[in-house]
C-alpha cells in the first residue's frame, strides 16, 4: 500500500489507464473478429470496409502506446491477406 501522496496518485492513474487500455484492446479484438466473421459469411465488401476501420484503429492504438507498433502492423498485414484471399 502506498504511503506517499505521489504514490497514491500513481495507483489511481494506473487503475484509470488500465481500464481505458482494456476497453481499447477489446475494441481491437472485436474489430478483428467482425472482419473474420464477415469473410467466413462471404461478405467481402463488408469485410473490406471493416478492414479500413480496423487499420485506422490499430494505427491509433499503436500511436498512443496501447499496443506495440509491430503488433499493429502484423495484425493489419494478416487481416489484409485474409480479406484478399477470400
CNS distance restraints for C-alpha pairs under 8 A (distance, minus, plus):
assign (resid   2 and name CA) (resid   7 and name CA) 5.59 0.50 0.50
assign (resid   2 and name CA) (resid   8 and name CA) 5.64 0.50 0.50
assign (resid   3 and name CA) (resid   7 and name CA) 6.86 0.50 0.50
assign (resid   3 and name CA) (resid   8 and name CA) 6.97 0.50 0.50
assign (resid   4 and name CA) (resid   8 and name CA) 6.32 0.50 0.50
assign (resid   5 and name CA) (resid   9 and name CA) 6.36 0.50 0.50
assign (resid   6 and name CA) (resid  10 and name CA) 6.24 0.50 0.50
assign (resid   7 and name CA) (resid  11 and name CA) 6.36 0.50 0.50
assign (resid   8 and name CA) (resid  12 and name CA) 6.49 0.50 0.50
assign (resid   9 and name CA) (resid  13 and name CA) 6.16 0.50 0.50
assign (resid  10 and name CA) (resid  14 and name CA) 5.96 0.50 0.50
assign (resid  11 and name CA) (resid  15 and name CA) 6.26 0.50 0.50
assign (resid  12 and name CA) (resid  16 and name CA) 6.34 0.50 0.50
assign (resid  13 and name CA) (resid  17 and name CA) 6.11 0.50 0.50
assign (resid  14 and name CA) (resid  18 and name CA) 5.89 0.50 0.50
assign (resid  15 and name CA) (resid  19 and name CA) 6.23 0.50 0.50
assign (resid  16 and name CA) (resid  20 and name CA) 6.24 0.50 0.50
assign (resid  17 and name CA) (resid  21 and name CA) 5.96 0.50 0.50
assign (resid  18 and name CA) (resid  22 and name CA) 6.03 0.50 0.50
assign (resid  19 and name CA) (resid  23 and name CA) 6.41 0.50 0.50
assign (resid  20 and name CA) (resid  24 and name CA) 6.45 0.50 0.50
assign (resid  21 and name CA) (resid  25 and name CA) 6.03 0.50 0.50
assign (resid  21 and name CA) (resid  66 and name CA) 6.03 0.50 0.50
assign (resid  22 and name CA) (resid  26 and name CA) 6.15 0.50 0.50
assign (resid  23 and name CA) (resid  27 and name CA) 6.27 0.50 0.50
assign (resid  24 and name CA) (resid  28 and name CA) 6.36 0.50 0.50
assign (resid  24 and name CA) (resid  61 and name CA) 7.55 0.50 0.50
assign (resid  24 and name CA) (resid  66 and name CA) 7.64 0.50 0.50
assign (resid  25 and name CA) (resid  29 and name CA) 6.33 0.50 0.50
assign (resid  25 and name CA) (resid  66 and name CA) 7.40 0.50 0.50
assign (resid  25 and name CA) (resid  67 and name CA) 7.94 0.50 0.50
assign (resid  26 and name CA) (resid  30 and name CA) 6.09 0.50 0.50
assign (resid  27 and name CA) (resid  31 and name CA) 6.13 0.50 0.50
assign (resid  28 and name CA) (resid  32 and name CA) 6.29 0.50 0.50
assign (resid  28 and name CA) (resid  54 and name CA) 7.22 0.50 0.50
assign (resid  28 and name CA) (resid  57 and name CA) 6.97 0.50 0.50
assign (resid  28 and name CA) (resid  58 and name CA) 6.96 0.50 0.50
assign (resid  29 and name CA) (resid  33 and name CA) 6.21 0.50 0.50
assign (resid  30 and name CA) (resid  34 and name CA) 6.12 0.50 0.50
assign (resid  31 and name CA) (resid  35 and name CA) 6.44 0.50 0.50
assign (resid  31 and name CA) (resid  50 and name CA) 7.39 0.50 0.50
assign (resid  31 and name CA) (resid  54 and name CA) 5.94 0.50 0.50
assign (resid  32 and name CA) (resid  36 and name CA) 6.41 0.50 0.50
assign (resid  32 and name CA) (resid  54 and name CA) 7.09 0.50 0.50
assign (resid  32 and name CA) (resid  79 and name CA) 7.61 0.50 0.50
assign (resid  33 and name CA) (resid  37 and name CA) 6.14 0.50 0.50
assign (resid  34 and name CA) (resid  38 and name CA) 6.06 0.50 0.50
assign (resid  34 and name CA) (resid  47 and name CA) 7.85 0.50 0.50
assign (resid  34 and name CA) (resid  50 and name CA) 7.56 0.50 0.50
assign (resid  35 and name CA) (resid  39 and name CA) 6.24 0.50 0.50
assign (resid  35 and name CA) (resid  47 and name CA) 5.11 0.50 0.50
assign (resid  35 and name CA) (resid  50 and name CA) 6.12 0.50 0.50
assign (resid  35 and name CA) (resid  51 and name CA) 6.62 0.50 0.50
assign (resid  35 and name CA) (resid  79 and name CA) 7.82 0.50 0.50
assign (resid  35 and name CA) (resid  83 and name CA) 7.93 0.50 0.50
assign (resid  36 and name CA) (resid  40 and name CA) 6.19 0.50 0.50
assign (resid  36 and name CA) (resid  47 and name CA) 7.71 0.50 0.50
assign (resid  37 and name CA) (resid  41 and name CA) 6.05 0.50 0.50
assign (resid  38 and name CA) (resid  42 and name CA) 6.31 0.50 0.50
assign (resid  38 and name CA) (resid  43 and name CA) 5.21 0.50 0.50
assign (resid  38 and name CA) (resid  44 and name CA) 6.94 0.50 0.50
assign (resid  38 and name CA) (resid  46 and name CA) 6.66 0.50 0.50
assign (resid  38 and name CA) (resid  47 and name CA) 5.44 0.50 0.50
assign (resid  39 and name CA) (resid  43 and name CA) 5.53 0.50 0.50
assign (resid  39 and name CA) (resid  44 and name CA) 5.73 0.50 0.50
assign (resid  39 and name CA) (resid  47 and name CA) 6.03 0.50 0.50
assign (resid  39 and name CA) (resid  83 and name CA) 6.55 0.50 0.50
assign (resid  39 and name CA) (resid  86 and name CA) 6.46 0.50 0.50
assign (resid  42 and name CA) (resid  86 and name CA) 7.70 0.50 0.50
assign (resid  43 and name CA) (resid  47 and name CA) 6.18 0.50 0.50
assign (resid  44 and name CA) (resid  48 and name CA) 6.12 0.50 0.50
assign (resid  44 and name CA) (resid  83 and name CA) 6.96 0.50 0.50
assign (resid  44 and name CA) (resid  86 and name CA) 6.96 0.50 0.50
assign (resid  45 and name CA) (resid  49 and name CA) 6.42 0.50 0.50
assign (resid  46 and name CA) (resid  50 and name CA) 6.19 0.50 0.50
assign (resid  47 and name CA) (resid  51 and name CA) 5.95 0.50 0.50
assign (resid  47 and name CA) (resid  83 and name CA) 6.77 0.50 0.50
assign (resid  48 and name CA) (resid  52 and name CA) 6.53 0.50 0.50
assign (resid  48 and name CA) (resid  83 and name CA) 6.91 0.50 0.50
assign (resid  49 and name CA) (resid  53 and name CA) 6.71 0.50 0.50
assign (resid  50 and name CA) (resid  54 and name CA) 6.10 0.50 0.50
assign (resid  51 and name CA) (resid  55 and name CA) 6.06 0.50 0.50
assign (resid  51 and name CA) (resid  79 and name CA) 7.34 0.50 0.50
assign (resid  51 and name CA) (resid  80 and name CA) 7.22 0.50 0.50
assign (resid  52 and name CA) (resid  56 and name CA) 6.41 0.50 0.50
assign (resid  53 and name CA) (resid  57 and name CA) 6.23 0.50 0.50
assign (resid  54 and name CA) (resid  58 and name CA) 6.06 0.50 0.50
assign (resid  54 and name CA) (resid  76 and name CA) 7.71 0.50 0.50
assign (resid  55 and name CA) (resid  59 and name CA) 6.17 0.50 0.50
assign (resid  55 and name CA) (resid  76 and name CA) 5.88 0.50 0.50
assign (resid  56 and name CA) (resid  60 and name CA) 6.25 0.50 0.50
assign (resid  57 and name CA) (resid  61 and name CA) 6.19 0.50 0.50
assign (resid  58 and name CA) (resid  62 and name CA) 6.11 0.50 0.50
assign (resid  58 and name CA) (resid  67 and name CA) 7.98 0.50 0.50
assign (resid  58 and name CA) (resid  72 and name CA) 5.20 0.50 0.50
assign (resid  58 and name CA) (resid  73 and name CA) 7.91 0.50 0.50
assign (resid  58 and name CA) (resid  75 and name CA) 7.98 0.50 0.50
assign (resid  58 and name CA) (resid  76 and name CA) 7.42 0.50 0.50
assign (resid  59 and name CA) (resid  63 and name CA) 6.11 0.50 0.50
assign (resid  59 and name CA) (resid  69 and name CA) 7.68 0.50 0.50
assign (resid  59 and name CA) (resid  72 and name CA) 6.44 0.50 0.50
assign (resid  60 and name CA) (resid  64 and name CA) 6.26 0.50 0.50
assign (resid  61 and name CA) (resid  65 and name CA) 6.10 0.50 0.50
assign (resid  61 and name CA) (resid  66 and name CA) 5.13 0.50 0.50
assign (resid  61 and name CA) (resid  67 and name CA) 5.76 0.50 0.50
assign (resid  61 and name CA) (resid  72 and name CA) 7.84 0.50 0.50
assign (resid  62 and name CA) (resid  66 and name CA) 5.99 0.50 0.50
assign (resid  62 and name CA) (resid  67 and name CA) 5.00 0.50 0.50
assign (resid  62 and name CA) (resid  68 and name CA) 5.36 0.50 0.50
assign (resid  62 and name CA) (resid  69 and name CA) 4.88 0.50 0.50
assign (resid  62 and name CA) (resid  72 and name CA) 6.22 0.50 0.50
assign (resid  63 and name CA) (resid  69 and name CA) 7.36 0.50 0.50
assign (resid  67 and name CA) (resid  71 and name CA) 6.56 0.50 0.50
assign (resid  67 and name CA) (resid  72 and name CA) 6.83 0.50 0.50
assign (resid  68 and name CA) (resid  72 and name CA) 6.45 0.50 0.50
assign (resid  69 and name CA) (resid  73 and name CA) 6.23 0.50 0.50
assign (resid  70 and name CA) (resid  74 and name CA) 5.98 0.50 0.50
assign (resid  71 and name CA) (resid  75 and name CA) 6.12 0.50 0.50
assign (resid  72 and name CA) (resid  76 and name CA) 6.09 0.50 0.50
assign (resid  73 and name CA) (resid  77 and name CA) 6.03 0.50 0.50
assign (resid  74 and name CA) (resid  78 and name CA) 6.13 0.50 0.50
assign (resid  75 and name CA) (resid  79 and name CA) 6.05 0.50 0.50
assign (resid  76 and name CA) (resid  80 and name CA) 6.04 0.50 0.50
assign (resid  77 and name CA) (resid  81 and name CA) 6.26 0.50 0.50
assign (resid  78 and name CA) (resid  82 and name CA) 6.09 0.50 0.50
assign (resid  79 and name CA) (resid  83 and name CA) 6.15 0.50 0.50
assign (resid  80 and name CA) (resid  84 and name CA) 6.08 0.50 0.50
assign (resid  81 and name CA) (resid  85 and name CA) 6.03 0.50 0.50
assign (resid  82 and name CA) (resid  86 and name CA) 6.57 0.50 0.50
